[in-house]
Amino acid sequence: MPLTLQGARLVDACGDHPHSHITLCNTHISAIGATPPHTGTTIDASDAIIMPGFIEVHTHGGGSFNLHTNDTDEIHAYARWVPSTGTTAFLVGVVGIPHEMPLVQLRTATIAIQHGEIGAEAVGIHLEGPYINVRRRGAHEPSWMRMPSETETKQILALTAGQLALVTLAPELPQAEAMIQRLRAAGVTVSMGHTDVDYDGAYQAIALGVTHATHCFNAMPPLHHRAPGPLGAIVESPQVYGELIADGHHVHPAAMRLLFQAIGPKRTIIITDALAGAGIPNAEFVFADRTARVIDGVARLSDGTITGSVLTMDQALRNLMAWFDLTLSDAVRMMTYNPAIAARVSHRKGLLQPGYDADLAVFDTDFQLQATFCRGMLLYATDAWQARLERCIAAPSSTG
């Protein structure tokens, strides 16, 4: 039975349309426009802002759940939790392990994707390391680091069975060139990150096929007037998308504004880099066998090192709209369509268009999340929106 949300403000990367209607039929969007259909259930959404569900391409967990795990149930539990943040799709974040390749974690992620359950959709794997520079390792342990290898590249691609979507590596490492080319040939998005590469080396990596930059400003050389570093090459390369952690702790809002001005909303991808403690105030949690604690809104290891974040995507949206002079359409683009491109799912996710997956995040005018639909299924709702939906389903001919 079709479900129409009537009279809402519809916002995606293509525009901002007030007083519009969007109809969901099973798992897909069937219609949008100014005139609602005559069949199915209609819900009054005239007080709502509806946008595509957020897509997390760089996260390690949240809600007490880790994505770097050997337990598929933990990944599925995260998928059930994360719609409460407006997120409807994500990449499973895998990092390194001591002195070995993270084969068990990659296999677990692959199985979890292949046997997805109800929840946000895991649309691939993001392997952040272990092929990163120890000088820019951040919270990654030195024992996790490895050198790029043709043999290991083939092994990873075979093990992940087409589910590897994004790899973060340091392009200056020995044999990284061959790894970049092999991953690109396999359809994987390659990102430079946790890198000490200079400006010329970054340009060479981009020429080889790097189209993504992991958490810009963090774990890379700074922009300097005599040594522009990777940021200089990223800014000058229109094919490269740059991630940005939008919590105000990892990157000062003034530097965030600088990146927006340099590469624009069409090339910026908002991420959380969240850990299991995201969404849990004052949490203490374990990530890859290391204990972290949330102190004043920042996740830190015992030595004080910042490790990931506890940001959620709905809070990231509120931060963007409060701190910057952005249109809502541009903010939504950076959290939906741009990450869909990086994850290679922009043909079906990231826009409010007929035929696209019925992934919706419903907000009020204060940007407080009210409801989340994942492939047409309501997976999160406030009490008020749950009651609204129940009234309409009980009396489908009326407007709730």
Secondary structure, 3 states (H helix, E strand, C coil): CCEEEEEEEEEECCEEEEEEEEEEECCEEEEEECCCCCCCEEEECCCCEEEECEEECCCCEECCEECCCCCHHHHHHHHHHHHHHCEEEEEEEECCECCECCHHHHHHHHHHHHCCCCCCEEEEEEEECCCCCHHHCCCCCHHHCCCCCHHHHHHHHHHHCCCEEEEEECCCCCCHHHHHHHHHHCCCEEEECCCCCCHHHHHHHHHHCCCEECCCCCCCCCCCCCCCHHHHHHHCCCCCEEEEECCCCCCCHHHHHHHHHHHCCCCEEEECCECCCCCCCCCEEEECCEEEEEECCEEEECCCCECCECCCHHHHHHHHHHHCCCCHHHHHHHHCHHHHHHCCCCCCCCCCCCCCECCEEEECCCCCEEEEEECCEEEEECHHHHHHHHHHHHCCCCEC
